[in-house]
Amino acid sequence: QVQLVESGGGLVQAGGSLRLTCAASGRTFSNNAMGWFRQAPGKEREFVAAITWNGGRTDYADSVKGRFTISRDNAKNTLYLQMNSLKLEDTAVYYCAVGWTYNLHSRPDEYDYWGQGTQVTVSS
């Protein structure tokens, strides 16, 4: 059974940093792109970042470019999101997901498997 488990969320002051981790189990995803999405209360789920199967290419939402870094360790079947210079508007539940293919994807419907999410709250 495929399972994605996010961790690393929490409460942080504006300007601070957090590192999210997504541990995958049940099968390996070394041939799939992976991504991070987030959803704030009352809003649609939105794309945050994506990475190709081998980490060779990445893509970011404009709102997080220069502040967030996505990475992966295929040997550990794990995905990461380093978040720096956090802003109040970054507050949301963050989800990791596995893409259909090895290439970059930015739409939720291009992802097959999803984690349960981890809450990130940025305070002033």
Residue frames relative to the residue before (quaternion, step in Angstrom):
aa qw qx qy qz dx dy dz
Q 1.0000 0.0000 0.0000 0.0000 0.00 0.00 0.00
V 0.3909 -0.7298 0.5145 0.2232 3.57 -0.79 1.04
Q 0.0449 0.7921 -0.6060 0.0569 3.53 -0.95 0.92
L 0.0914 -0.7548 0.6480 0.0447 3.53 -1.04 0.90
V 0.0469 -0.8082 0.5868 -0.0188 3.56 -0.74 1.08
E 0.2074 -0.7798 0.5826 0.0973 3.54 -0.66 1.17
S 0.0309 0.7704 -0.6367 0.0141 3.53 -1.24 0.58
G 0.6230 0.5821 -0.3923 0.3451 3.54 -1.31 0.18
G 0.5082 0.6380 -0.4336 0.3829 3.58 1.23 -0.06
G 0.1931 0.7845 -0.5781 0.1143 3.53 -1.30 0.13
L 0.6101 -0.5237 0.4440 0.3954 3.52 -1.34 -0.36
V 0.0721 0.7930 -0.5972 0.0960 3.56 -0.81 1.02
Q 0.4902 -0.6515 0.4901 0.3084 3.56 -1.13 0.60
A 0.6250 -0.5266 0.4147 0.3999 3.53 -1.20 0.51
G 0.7447 0.3385 -0.2869 0.4985 3.53 -0.93 0.99
G 0.6101 0.5789 -0.3396 0.4212 3.55 1.26 -0.30
S 0.4121 -0.7009 0.5367 0.2254 3.53 -1.38 -0.08
L 0.0256 -0.7477 0.6625 0.0378 3.49 -1.34 0.49
R 0.1920 -0.7515 0.6150 0.1420 3.54 -1.25 0.49
L 0.1978 -0.7830 0.5827 0.0909 3.55 -0.64 1.13
T 0.1395 -0.7700 0.6196 0.0614 3.53 -1.15 0.76
C 0.0986 -0.7648 0.6348 0.0490 3.55 -1.10 0.78
A 0.1207 -0.8020 0.5844 0.0285 3.56 -0.50 1.23
A 0.1827 -0.7967 0.5715 0.0733 3.55 -0.75 1.10
S 0.0090 0.7861 -0.6177 0.0182 3.55 -1.09 0.73
G 0.6353 0.5381 -0.3948 0.3886 3.54 -1.25 0.34
R 0.7500 -0.1684 0.0912 0.6332 3.55 1.22 -0.55
T 0.4874 -0.6427 0.4877 0.3340 3.55 -1.21 0.30
F 0.2339 -0.7815 0.5679 0.1098 3.55 -1.16 0.69
S 0.2604 0.8099 -0.4936 0.1804 3.56 1.16 0.53
N 0.6929 0.4412 -0.2854 0.4937 3.63 1.22 -0.26
N 0.6641 0.4989 -0.2899 0.4754 3.57 1.29 0.05
A 0.4674 -0.5985 0.5594 0.3322 3.50 -1.21 0.54
M 0.1415 -0.7721 0.6115 0.0992 3.56 -1.24 0.44
G 0.0930 -0.8268 0.5541 0.0263 3.54 -1.16 0.46
W 0.3169 -0.6950 0.6078 0.2172 3.48 -1.41 0.16
F 0.0574 -0.7565 0.6512 0.0174 3.54 -1.11 0.85
R 0.1299 -0.7770 0.6051 0.1151 3.54 -1.28 0.20
Q 0.1066 -0.7824 0.6112 0.0541 3.51 -1.26 0.53
A 0.2038 -0.7683 0.6006 0.0865 3.51 -0.74 1.15
P 0.6612 -0.5139 0.3512 0.4188 3.62 -1.14 0.49
G 0.8409 0.1754 -0.1435 0.4915 3.56 -0.89 0.96
K 0.6809 0.4592 -0.2877 0.4927 3.58 1.28 0.09
E 0.5884 -0.5566 0.4523 0.3734 3.53 -1.33 0.33
R 0.5567 -0.5554 0.4832 0.3849 3.54 -1.28 0.39
E 0.0890 -0.8289 0.5521 0.0121 3.57 -0.82 0.98
F 0.5707 -0.6039 0.4569 0.3176 3.50 -1.22 0.68
V 0.1673 -0.7748 0.6025 0.0926 3.56 -1.05 0.82
A 0.7786 -0.2102 0.2013 0.5559 3.59 0.67 -1.12
A 0.0759 -0.7814 0.6173 0.0512 3.54 -1.26 0.49
I 0.1260 -0.7782 0.6131 0.0515 3.54 -1.24 0.53
T 0.4806 -0.6754 0.4776 0.2910 3.57 -1.01 0.82
W 0.7582 -0.4304 0.2500 0.4212 3.54 -1.32 0.32
N 0.7858 0.3049 -0.1561 0.5150 3.59 0.99 -0.78
G 0.5569 -0.6319 0.3814 0.3810 3.57 1.25 0.16
G 0.4418 0.7418 -0.4250 0.2720 3.56 1.27 0.07
R 0.7905 0.1275 -0.0766 0.5941 3.55 1.15 -0.56
T 0.1065 -0.7801 0.6146 0.0488 3.51 -1.19 0.69
D 0.1314 -0.7614 0.6299 0.0789 3.54 -1.30 0.38
Y 0.0955 -0.8079 0.5814 0.0163 3.55 -1.05 0.81
A 0.5138 -0.5702 0.5310 0.3590 3.51 -1.25 0.45
D 0.6053 -0.5834 0.3937 0.3718 3.58 -1.05 0.71
S 0.6476 0.5674 -0.3152 0.3991 3.57 1.04 -0.80
V 0.7663 0.3380 -0.1899 0.5123 3.61 1.18 -0.42
K 0.4185 0.7234 -0.4656 0.2914 3.59 1.23 -0.12
G 0.7982 0.2613 -0.2211 0.4956 3.54 -0.93 0.94
R 0.7286 0.3797 -0.2350 0.5194 3.59 1.25 -0.23
F 0.7639 0.2950 -0.1544 0.5528 3.59 1.05 -0.76
T 0.0885 -0.7772 0.6207 0.0535 3.55 -1.20 0.64
I 0.1977 -0.7698 0.5986 0.1001 3.55 -0.81 1.05
S 0.0725 0.7817 -0.6163 0.0623 3.56 -1.07 0.76
R 0.1511 -0.7883 0.5893 0.0922 3.56 -1.27 0.26
D 0.1813 -0.7327 0.6447 0.1210 3.50 -1.30 0.49
N 0.2599 -0.8123 0.5021 0.1432 3.59 -0.11 1.27
A 0.5891 0.5730 -0.3733 0.4305 3.58 1.11 -0.56
K 0.7415 0.3549 -0.1968 0.5344 3.57 1.16 -0.65
N 0.3652 -0.7440 0.4827 0.2830 3.59 1.29 -0.03
T 0.5208 0.6460 -0.3716 0.4163 3.56 1.07 0.83
L 0.2066 -0.7539 0.6180 0.0838 3.50 -1.16 0.84
Y 0.1457 -0.7994 0.5801 0.0576 3.58 -1.07 0.76
L 0.0595 -0.7466 0.6572 0.0852 3.52 -1.36 0.36
Q 0.1514 -0.7689 0.6181 0.0619 3.56 -0.51 1.22
M 0.0763 -0.8077 0.5845 -0.0105 3.55 -0.68 1.14
N 0.0238 -0.8016 0.5960 -0.0400 3.57 -0.61 1.19
S 0.8208 0.2180 -0.1693 0.5001 3.55 -1.30 0.33
L 0.0895 0.8488 -0.5155 0.0761 3.55 0.92 0.91
K 0.2239 -0.7685 0.5926 0.0895 3.50 -1.14 0.84
L 0.6784 -0.4828 0.3573 0.4231 3.55 -1.25 0.38
E 0.6910 0.5022 -0.2775 0.4397 3.58 0.98 -0.86
D 0.5538 0.5830 -0.4055 0.4347 3.60 1.26 0.05
T 0.4539 0.6932 -0.4449 0.3398 3.57 1.27 -0.14
A 0.3428 0.7070 -0.5412 0.2994 3.56 -0.68 1.14
V 0.4736 -0.5638 0.5536 0.3890 3.51 -1.37 -0.09
Y 0.2133 -0.7926 0.5648 0.0851 3.55 -0.80 1.08
Y 0.1279 -0.8004 0.5855 0.0146 3.53 -0.92 1.05
C 0.2245 -0.7242 0.6240 0.1889 3.55 -1.13 0.63
A 0.0671 -0.8061 0.5878 -0.0085 3.54 -1.17 0.60
V 0.3546 -0.7154 0.5673 0.2014 3.54 -1.27 0.56
G 0.3851 -0.7629 0.4824 0.1924 3.55 -0.76 1.07
W 0.6749 -0.5006 0.3714 0.3950 3.53 -1.34 0.37
T 0.8259 0.1422 0.0012 0.5456 3.52 0.87 -1.07
Y 0.6926 -0.4666 0.3475 0.4265 3.56 -1.30 -0.20
N 0.6534 0.5604 -0.3024 0.4092 3.59 1.23 -0.44
L 0.6697 -0.5091 0.3576 0.4055 3.58 -1.28 0.21
H 0.0410 -0.7750 0.6306 0.0009 3.53 -1.12 0.80
S 0.1412 -0.8134 0.5598 0.0710 3.57 -1.04 0.76
R 0.6403 0.4959 -0.3358 0.4810 3.62 1.24 -0.03
P 0.5618 -0.6229 0.4205 0.3458 3.58 -0.95 0.82
D 0.6798 0.5013 -0.3132 0.4342 3.63 0.97 -0.72
E 0.6010 0.5357 -0.3642 0.4682 3.59 1.28 0.10
Y 0.6460 0.4868 -0.3053 0.5025 3.56 1.33 0.19
D 0.3834 -0.7639 0.4896 0.1726 3.53 -0.95 1.02
Y 0.8165 0.1724 -0.0366 0.5498 3.54 0.79 -1.07
W 0.1163 -0.8001 0.5884 0.0124 3.52 -1.08 0.88
G 0.4049 -0.6687 0.5610 0.2722 3.52 -1.23 0.58
Q 0.6416 -0.5413 0.3923 0.3761 3.55 -1.36 0.04
G 0.5375 -0.6521 0.3847 0.3714 3.57 1.23 -0.28
T 0.1256 -0.7560 0.6369 0.0836 3.54 -1.29 0.50
Q 0.4247 -0.7310 0.4826 0.2288 3.56 -0.88 1.02
V 0.0650 -0.7482 0.6595 0.0328 3.53 -1.05 0.91
T 0.0139 -0.7961 0.6040 -0.0348 3.55 -0.72 1.11
V 0.1276 -0.7873 0.6021 0.0383 3.54 -0.74 1.12
S 0.1411 -0.8100 0.5677 0.0417 3.55 -0.71 1.10
S 0.5022 -0.6595 0.4736 0.2976 3.55 -1.23 0.49
